[in-house]
Amino acid sequence: MRSSRLSKDTSKIFDRISAARASPPRRTTRSLSRFAYTSASSTSSPQNGYQTPDIEDSISPPPKRRRRASTDSPVKPIKAELLDESISSIPSPPAKRRARKPAKKTTDPSTGEEKISPPSDWEEMYNVVKKMRLPGGVAHGAAVDTMGCERLADKKASPKDQRFHTLIALMLSSQTKDTVNAVAMQKLKTELPPYKPGAPVGLNLDNVLAVDANLLNQLIWAVGFHNNKTKYIKQTAVILRDKWNSDIPDTIDGLTSLPGVGPKMAYLCLSAAWDRTEGIGVDVHVHRITNLWGWNKTKNPEETRLALQSWLPRDKWREINWLLVGFGQAVCLPVGRKCGDCDLGLSGLCKAAERKKVLEGRRIKEEVKVEEDGSVLKKEEVVEEVRVKEEAANEKAPG
């Protein structure tokens, strides 16, 4: 009897445990409070006009915790009007400069032909510089305009002697300013002794062949590397007499075969002496400025010459040297560039312009007025001029 009662009690306990495991876990009121249902019964059907909502619609977001407001908060409320004022007072960002793309080699997909696309906005820059170099421009009247090598030949001499003058002027010009070179050339044209009694004094092939090297060196001592140039000039005179019929060569190969004559001198000499333009004469100014503008990325003048000749129109090959040399002497100097006077910098075309100088140049330009005769009036004078004109008009008006 006792054992049967124990077995019955034991079985009841196991039944209760099994039932507890089978039943779902209890949910507290707090966990079920997140589910919001409509007032309709959960047993309602679509026929009664009610559809059971999706679980995403039925779950409301958890309530946000309230932050206790601090009475000593440093943040002060801002009125809407003051906020609008402060936003409107923020300056807009400055306009971006136009990105300049250098000359680039491209291939035509249809023909396979390689072409060189010129730098962007190069023509606009070229025309602006040309305007500055013409009379009335800020870069007009540079040393090259009056004392360039192509201008140092004696116009009264024979054509052959004039060509010889141009060659000698170019040979002396290396590492030498135009002003110094012009003085040395004047000495040669007026003080070089004649090769024989009764012959004219001055610069010609015969006198150079006969002059003592020491005297020649003294006459050109002011130019750079005058010792080497004395030796080159004497050697060149002998070559011209023996190989070129006492005249200068009329080809690039012939000119570059002379001692001390490189491609730059050769192309400039062929253009000035023989009136034939077969290449661009690139000196330090042309090399420096075109790289400064971003037209090309070259390491020396010869690379710059080849780069420019690959895309620059041929009708500009002769004048670009004169154009940029004068621009480099008067405005875009190697040291102390005058960006405030340069129209390229003032118009935003030059990517290398110094911003401070440009801003100052724009301020000064706004305060002056240039008259037709070239005279400049300050801002105060412009105001006075307008006042006088208005008074004159009032006096002429009837009544």
C-alpha positions in Angstrom: 0.0 0.0 0.0 2.7 2.4 0.9 4.8 1.8 -2.1 1.8 2.2 -4.4 1.1 5.6 -2.9 4.7 6.7 -3.3 4.6 5.7 -6.9 1.4 7.7 -7.5 3.0 10.8 -5.9 6.1 10.4 -7.9 4.2 10.2 -11.1 2.2 13.4 -10.3 5.5 15.3 -9.8 6.9 14.1 -13.1 3.6 15.0 -14.8 3.8 18.5 -13.4 7.4 19.0 -14.6 6.5 17.7 -18.1 3.5 20.1 -18.3 5.7 23.0 -17.2 8.2 22.3 -19.8 5.6 22.0 -22.6 3.8 25.3 -21.8 5.2 28.6 -23.3 7.0 30.9 -21.0 5.0 33.6 -19.3 5.3 37.1 -20.6 5.1 40.0 -18.2 3.0 43.0 -18.8 6.1 45.1 -19.4 7.3 43.0 -22.2 3.9 42.9 -23.9 3.4 46.7 -23.6 5.4 47.3 -26.7 2.7 45.8 -28.9 -0.1 48.2 -29.8 -3.2 46.9 -31.4 -6.3 48.7 -32.7 -9.6 48.6 -30.8 -10.9 45.8 -33.1 -10.8 42.3 -31.8 -8.0 40.0 -32.8 -10.6 37.6 -34.1 -11.9 40.1 -36.6 -11.7 39.0 -40.2 -11.0 41.0 -43.5 -14.7 40.7 -44.2 -15.5 43.0 -41.2 -13.2 45.8 -42.7 -10.2 45.0 -40.5 -6.9 43.5 -41.4 -4.2 42.3 -39.0 -1.3 44.8 -39.1 2.2 43.8 -40.0 4.6 43.3 -37.2 6.6 46.4 -38.3 3.5 48.5 -38.0 2.4 47.1 -34.7 5.7 47.7 -32.9 6.1 51.2 -31.6 9.6 52.6 -31.0 10.9 52.4 -27.5 10.2 55.5 -25.5 13.2 58.0 -25.4 14.7 58.7 -22.0 14.2 62.3 -20.9 17.2 64.3 -20.1 17.0 66.5 -17.1 17.4 70.1 -18.2 20.4 71.8 -16.6 19.8 75.2 -15.3 23.4 76.2 -15.7 23.9 75.1 -19.4 26.3 77.3 -21.3 24.2 77.0 -24.5 21.9 79.9 -25.0 18.9 79.8 -27.3 19.4 81.8 -30.5 16.6 83.7 -32.2 15.7 82.7 -35.7 16.4 86.3 -37.0 19.9 86.3 -35.6 20.6 82.9 -37.0 19.5 84.0 -40.5 21.8 87.0 -40.2 24.8 85.0 -39.2 24.3 82.5 -42.0 23.9 85.3 -44.6 27.1 86.9 -43.4 29.2 83.9 -44.1 31.2 84.6 -47.3 30.8 82.3 -50.2 33.9 80.3 -51.2 36.1 81.8 -53.9 35.7 80.7 -57.4 38.0 77.9 -58.4 40.7 78.6 -60.8 40.5 77.1 -64.2 42.5 73.9 -64.3 45.1 74.1 -67.0 46.0 71.0 -69.0 49.4 70.9 -70.5 50.1 69.8 -74.1 49.2 66.1 -74.4 49.9 63.4 -77.0 46.7 61.8 -78.4 46.1 59.1 -80.9 43.3 59.2 -83.5 41.4 55.9 -83.0 40.2 55.9 -86.6 43.6 56.5 -88.3 46.1 55.7 -85.6 47.8 59.0 -86.2 49.5 60.7 -83.2 48.6 64.3 -82.5 49.6 66.8 -79.9 46.7 68.6 -78.3 47.8 72.1 -77.2 47.4 73.4 -73.6 44.0 74.7 -72.6 43.4 78.4 -73.1 46.9 78.9 -74.5 45.6 81.2 -77.3 43.8 83.5 -74.8 47.0 83.8 -72.8 49.1 84.4 -75.9 46.9 87.3 -77.0 46.9 88.9 -73.5 50.7 88.8 -73.4 50.9 90.2 -77.0 48.7 93.1 -76.0 51.0 93.8 -73.0 54.0 93.8 -75.3 52.6 96.2 -77.8 52.9 100.1 -77.4 50.9 101.2 -74.4 51.2 97.8 -72.7 52.9 97.3 -69.4 55.6 95.1 -70.9 56.4 97.3 -73.9 59.8 98.9 -74.0 61.8 96.0 -72.6 65.5 95.8 -73.4 65.0 93.3 -76.1 62.8 95.8 -78.0 65.8 98.1 -78.7 68.9 96.0 -77.9 68.0 92.5 -79.0 70.5 90.6 -81.0 68.5 91.0 -84.2 68.6 94.8 -83.8 72.4 95.2 -83.2 73.5 94.8 -86.8 74.7 98.0 -88.5 72.1 99.0 -91.0 74.7 100.9 -93.1 76.9 97.8 -93.5 76.7 95.4 -96.4 74.2 92.5 -96.1 77.0 90.0 -95.6 78.5 92.1 -92.8 75.0 92.6 -91.2 74.6 88.8 -91.1 78.0 88.5 -89.5 77.0 91.2 -86.9 73.9 89.2 -86.0 76.0 86.0 -85.5 78.5 87.7 -83.3 75.8 89.4 -81.3 74.2 86.1 -80.6 77.5 84.5 -79.6 78.1 87.3 -77.1 74.6 87.2 -75.7 74.9 83.9 -73.8 74.7 84.5 -70.0 74.7 88.3 -70.7 72.1 91.0 -70.4 71.0 92.8 -73.5 72.2 96.1 -72.2 75.7 94.8 -71.6 75.7 93.0 -74.9 74.7 96.1 -76.8 77.7 98.0 -75.3 80.1 95.3 -76.3 78.8 95.2 -79.8 79.1 99.0 -80.1 82.7 98.8 -79.1 83.4 96.2 -81.8 81.6 98.2 -84.5 83.5 101.4 -83.7 86.9 100.3 -82.2 87.9 97.1 -83.9 91.1 98.1 -85.8 91.3 97.5 -89.6 93.1 94.5 -90.9 95.2 96.7 -93.2 96.0 100.4 -93.6 93.2 102.2 -95.4 90.6 99.5 -94.6 87.5 100.6 -92.6 87.5 100.3 -88.8 84.7 98.2 -87.3 83.2 94.7 -87.1 83.8 92.6 -90.2 85.3 89.2 -90.9 88.6 90.4 -92.1 89.2 92.6 -89.0 88.3 89.8 -86.6 90.7 87.5 -88.4 93.5 90.0 -88.1 92.9 91.3 -84.6 95.0 90.1 -81.7 93.0 87.8 -79.3 94.0 89.9 -76.3 92.7 93.1 -77.8 89.5 91.4 -78.8 89.1 90.1 -75.3 89.5 93.6 -73.9 86.8 94.9 -76.2 84.2 92.3 -75.0 85.4 91.9 -71.4 82.0 93.0 -70.0 80.1 90.0 -71.4 79.8 86.8 -69.5 82.6 84.2 -70.2 84.4 86.6 -72.4 87.6 84.5 -72.4 85.8 81.5 -74.0 83.8 83.8 -76.3 87.1 85.4 -77.6 88.4 81.9 -78.5 85.1 80.9 -80.1 84.9 84.1 -82.2 88.4 83.7 -83.5 87.8 80.0 -84.4 84.5 80.8 -86.1 86.1 83.5 -88.3 88.6 80.9 -89.6 85.8 78.4 -90.4 83.7 81.0 -92.2 86.6 82.0 -94.3 87.6 78.5 -95.2 84.3 76.6 -95.5 81.5 79.2 -96.0 83.0 81.7 -98.5 83.4 84.3 -95.8 79.7 84.3 -95.0 77.7 82.7 -92.3 75.9 79.4 -92.9 72.4 79.4 -94.1 71.4 76.1 -92.5 70.8 74.9 -88.9 73.4 72.2 -89.2 76.0 74.7 -90.5 75.3 77.2 -87.8 75.4 74.6 -85.0 78.7 73.3 -86.3 80.3 76.6 -85.3 82.0 76.7 -81.9 79.8 78.1 -79.1 76.7 78.1 -81.2 73.7 76.0 -80.0 70.2 75.4 -81.3 68.8 78.6 -79.7 71.4 80.8 -81.4 71.1 78.9 -84.7 67.3 79.2 -85.0 67.4 82.9 -84.0 70.3 83.6 -86.4 68.6 81.9 -89.3 65.4 83.8 -88.7 67.1 87.2 -88.2 69.9 87.0 -90.7 68.4 84.9 -93.5 64.7 85.6 -92.8 63.9 81.9 -92.6 62.1 80.4 -89.6 62.6 76.7 -89.2 62.3 76.4 -85.4 61.8 78.3 -82.2 64.7 80.0 -80.5 64.2 79.1 -76.8 66.2 80.9 -74.2 65.9 80.9 -70.4 62.9 83.2 -70.4 60.9 81.1 -72.9 61.8 78.0 -71.0 61.0 79.4 -67.6 57.8 81.1 -68.4 56.2 78.3 -70.4 56.9 75.9 -67.6 55.6 78.4 -65.1 52.3 78.6 -67.0 52.0 74.9 -67.2 52.2 74.7 -71.0 54.9 72.0 -70.7 57.0 70.2 -68.2 60.5 70.2 -69.5 64.0 70.1 -68.0 66.0 72.3 -70.4 65.5 74.8 -73.3 66.0 72.1 -76.0 63.2 70.0 -74.6 61.0 73.1 -74.4 61.8 73.9 -78.1 60.6 70.4 -79.2 57.6 70.6 -77.0 56.5 74.0 -78.3 57.1 73.1 -81.9 54.9 70.0 -81.5 51.7 72.1 -81.1 52.3 75.9 -81.5 51.2 77.2 -84.9 54.2 77.8 -87.2 53.3 81.4 -87.9 54.1 82.1 -84.2 57.5 80.4 -84.1 59.4 83.6 -84.9 57.7 86.1 -82.6 57.3 84.0 -79.5 60.9 84.5 -78.5 60.6 88.3 -78.7 57.2 88.1 -77.0 58.3 86.1 -74.0 61.8 87.5 -73.6 60.4 91.0 -73.3 57.6 89.8 -71.0 60.2 88.1 -68.8 62.4 91.3 -68.7 59.6 93.7 -67.9 56.9 91.8 -65.9 57.5 88.1 -65.3 61.0 88.6 -63.9 63.1 85.6 -62.6 63.1 87.2 -59.2 60.4 89.6 -58.0 57.6 88.9 -60.5 55.2 91.8 -61.0 52.0 89.8 -60.7 50.0 92.9 -59.7 50.8 94.6 -63.0 50.3 91.5 -65.2 47.0 91.1 -67.0 47.3 87.3 -66.8 47.4 87.4 -63.1 44.7 90.0 -62.7 42.3 88.0 -65.0 43.1 84.7 -63.3 44.7 83.1 -66.3 48.1 82.5 -64.7 48.1 79.6 -62.3 51.5 80.7 -60.8 50.5 84.3 -60.0 51.2 85.4 -56.4 47.7 86.0 -54.8 48.8 88.9 -52.5 50.3 90.9 -55.4 47.2 90.2 -57.6 44.8 91.5 -55.0 46.9 94.6 -54.4 47.0 95.2 -58.2 43.3 94.9 -58.5 42.7 97.4 -55.7 45.0 99.9 -57.3 43.5 99.4 -60.7 40.0 100.2 -59.4 41.2 103.5 -58.1 42.6 104.9 -61.3 41.4 105.8 -64.8 43.5 105.8 -67.9 42.8 108.6 -70.4 43.1 108.2 -74.2 46.4 110.1 -74.2 47.8 107.6 -71.7 47.7 109.8 -68.7 46.5 108.3 -65.4 44.0 109.8 -63.1 43.6 108.8 -59.4 40.1 108.1 -58.0 39.8 111.5 -56.4 40.7 113.2 -59.8 38.1 111.0 -61.5 35.4 112.2 -59.1 36.4 115.8 -59.6 36.4 115.4 -63.4 32.8 114.0 -63.3 31.7 116.9 -61.0 33.1 119.5 -63.4 31.4 117.9 -66.4 28.1 117.8 -64.6 28.4 121.6 -63.7 29.2 122.4 -67.3 26.2 120.4 -68.5 23.9 122.2 -66.1 25.1 125.6 -67.2 24.4 124.8 -70.9 20.9 123.4 -70.1 18.1 125.9 -70.9 16.3 127.7 -68.1 
